[in-house]
């Protein structure tokens, strides 16, 4: 399995050359290069998750052709080469919003078919007890790749007049290499009964549908503000791509440590516990952005880089694995339904967020030297939406779960008792659970004894 996990990670690394063009500051800059305003930017940021609706139809191709590796490669190739065609329009001088939006939509349409097919394939390939470790390790190395690629892209865009053309060309090379490494991963048979799961069976699966409703609401909460964090830095605060890349490099190096922890923790305490923690922290980070202005950005961007790395490493890992855990088979239709909910939530969130951003774009207040742009209010609203999604996630039943309060209590207790560097040792998880569990049991036993003594005295 070690070789499989190596190819699994290398494929992900080279895929980043495309993925990082569809998110983050380079995506925002490319959209602005094609003259998109706040509302259109919000809609385009929602296109990738919105197009996941078409994952529902991936099951048709999988059931018909069976070869999931081939399908993933074909769909990835069509998706990524389609987006690289923006280079042609730039050379022709067609830098208009409609070109950018249509090209992105076509690219993400094919990416959607790849998504659920890949998730179905990985569910069968990677044993349930190793998913946290496998995806955590992969994401850990991808975070290092993120840092390198974002820095490279930022240098090119900041220092060369044809920087965007150069990053599009590099993404083509990355796509070719990702396909080559994908071909080295075994295409295992699908583990499913009969000829497929009917849609009505999934709709009657109450627990899976609770996950679907959470996915819908969570994606609405995320896309409500996701397009505007880097937009706020670039347009309102005038920060360079290179400086933003430094913060993202810091973010990715912290994420490496985050994945190193979460890949061990998630398989032991449960992926839902990790998701709840990550979401609560992501909500706090969005609230911090309310204070992000010209006087505070230097320090707050460091806070954001560290805390968001911890939060999103937990979220990305746990929400990748949760559908695999809650679904009772590997039929792509499960992942298609969940992805379709994500797309609907993203559409709603981006539409409402875009309108809200457009409405707030003219707001500017300065009180005692403290600046507040309209988008800072939007970030505060997003924090509330994100945090409230935890209430829906708690309704989803999973095989392994430790309540969030208990998990946080145990973590703080162990961290305060030991030097911080011990948190990153291999023994951390077992030590955390053993000592934290003992601490909780002692508190419960002490409480029972006091109650018993009180009853006897009464």
Buried (B, 14 or more C-beta within 10 A) or exposed (E): EEEBBBBBBBBBBBBBBBBBBBBBBBBBBBBBBBEBBBBBBBBBBBBBBBBBBBBBBBBBBBBEEEBBBBBBBBBBBBBBBBBBBBBEBBEEEEBEBEBBBEBBBBBBBBBBBBBBBBBBBBBBBBEEEBBBBBBBBBBBBBBBBBBEBBBBBBBBBBEEEBBBBBBBEBBBEBBEBBBBBBEBBEBBEBEBEEEBBEEEBBEEBEBBBBBBBBBBBBBBBBBBBBBBBBBBBBBBBEBBBBBBBBBBBBBBBBBBBBBBBBBBBBBBBBBBBBBBBBBBBBBBBBBBBBBBBBEBBEEBBBBBBBBBBBBBBBBBBBBBBBBBBBBBBBBBBBBBBBBBBBBBBBBBBBBBBBEBBBBBBEEEEEEEEEBBBBBBBBBBBBBEBBBBBBEBBBEBEBEEBBEBEBBBBBBEBBBEEBEEEBBEEEEBBEBBBEBBEEBBEEEEEEEEEEEEEEEEEE
